[in-house]
Amino acid sequence: MKCAPFDYLRAESVDEVVKALSDADGEGKILAGGQSLVPVLALRMARPSVLIDINRIPGLAAIRADHDAVEVGALVRHTRLIEQTEHPMLAEAARWIGHTAIRGRGTTGGSIAHADPAAELPAVALATGATASVAGSSGTRTITAEDLFTGALTTSLADDEVITSMRFPRPERWGFAEFARRHGDFALVTAIVAELDGAVRIALGGVAPVPVRVADAERVLADGGSVRDVAHAAAEQIKPTGDLHGSEPFRRAIAAEMVRRALAMAGID
Ligand SMILES: Cc1cc2nc3c(=O)[nH]c(=O)nc-3n(C[C@H](O)[C@H](O)[C@H](O)COP(=O)(O)OP(=O)(O)OC[C@H]3O[C@@H](n4cnc5c(N)ncnc54)[C@H](O)[C@@H]3O)c2cc1C
């Protein structure tokens, strides 16, 4: 199928993006790497009146590290995330995204804004307590990962807002484990363990419409529970739905095993 007709604007600045989005009154779409948007357009699941290309905006592709966190510009491609050494957990997560061509074009801001329930970067954002810097008609604001993801492929971004960067805190210890049917497939389950300020956070992707923190499992761990008990608590807390890729009990079992592996990678046993 071909895309429905749309106007195309190559924006030169974030202000221009915000104005174009505002003028489009909910009918505008940002074009970043195009890896998720273009298939959606081709299937006519979206028919924006205007595509606002942000790829040429200066300053959106920078990675800046300070003592506590790494700030990743919205246009940083997945390949760059793999290459950088400031945030090893982000590098590991990006390695699991799709295939080479997708990693070469797909962007951090695009992956976060697209909010696929099985995508790696939203789960990393939740696990590390990341925040999104956003610009819109009423100015700039910061949104926590908890508040950003509101449903499958849905965020709390307003129609006239653009993500300019993501700030990912650096965990003291971390682990990442993923199960997918084939290399490059979206995850059936991703488990991420991140220790921040001495507290261990555990997040899962692929088991609900949004990434979830398994607070029960975190409590079991904080109370000195065994890895087996922590993994069991995580699997008990989630409510995955079965589909053709895996039944509900299968996903629970995989979630428990991925939590166990992520804890082991973090050196927690
Ligand atoms: C075959 C295939 C396999 C894939 N496998 C995986 C995988 O295993 N794991 C994974 O995580 N992803 C996977 N992806 C998706 C890939 O990671 C995309 O790069 C990503 O989801 C979207 O990033 P993008 O830059 O291409 O965004 P685009 O496709 O350009 O945009 C996606 C959406 O986000 C909006 N948007 C983009 N940038 C911004 C911004 N800065 N602010 C606000 N809104 C914005 C767009 O308007 C659009 O609605 C796969 C894609 C394909 C085609």
The ligand as a Gaussian input file, in Angstrom:
#p B3LYP/6-31G(d) Opt

LIG

0 1
 C       11.594000      -4.780000      11.341000
 C       11.719000      -3.896000      12.555000
 C       12.167000      -4.450000      13.743000
 C       12.293000      -3.654000      14.882000
 N       12.727000      -4.242000      16.027000
 C       12.797000      -3.491000      17.142000
 C       13.230000      -4.062000      18.376000
 O       13.563000      -5.246000      18.472000
 N       13.257000      -3.253000      19.469000
 C       12.891000      -1.923000      19.411000
 O       12.923000      -1.238000      20.428000
 N       12.504000      -1.364000      18.256000
 C       12.453000      -2.105000      17.130000
 N       12.050000      -1.513000      15.966000
 C       11.679000      -0.083000      15.981000
 C       12.919000       0.810000      15.907000
 O       13.628000       0.770000      17.111000
 C       12.532000       2.275000      15.656000
 O       13.717000       2.918000      15.366000
 C       11.881000       3.047000      16.775000
 O       10.785000       2.407000      17.325000
 C       11.351000       4.376000      16.278000
 O       12.404000       5.230000      16.108000
 P       12.500000       6.124000      14.814000
 O       13.560000       7.100000      15.072000
 O       12.608000       5.273000      13.620000
 O       11.083000       6.918000      14.874000
 P       10.039000       7.218000      13.739000
 O        9.605000       5.970000      13.078000
 O       10.496000       8.339000      12.878000
 O        8.848000       7.764000      14.672000
 C        8.134000       6.903000      15.528000
 C        7.052000       7.710000      16.257000
 O        7.651000       8.583000      17.198000
 C        7.360000       9.964000      16.889000
 N        8.605000      10.690000      17.172000
 C        9.831000      10.435000      16.641000
 N       10.749000      11.233000      17.209000
 C       10.108000      11.988000      18.113000
 C       10.528000      12.989000      19.030000
 N       11.800000      13.381000      19.134000
 N        9.574000      13.576000      19.834000
 C        8.281000      13.192000      19.756000
 N        7.830000      12.248000      18.892000
 C        8.726000      11.653000      18.096000
 C        6.933000       9.946000      15.438000
 O        6.087000      11.021000      15.118000
 C        6.233000       8.611000      15.331000
 O        4.936000       8.696000      15.842000
 C       11.952000      -2.276000      14.822000
 C       11.509000      -1.711000      13.611000
 C       11.390000      -2.507000      12.491000
 C       10.928000      -1.872000      11.212000

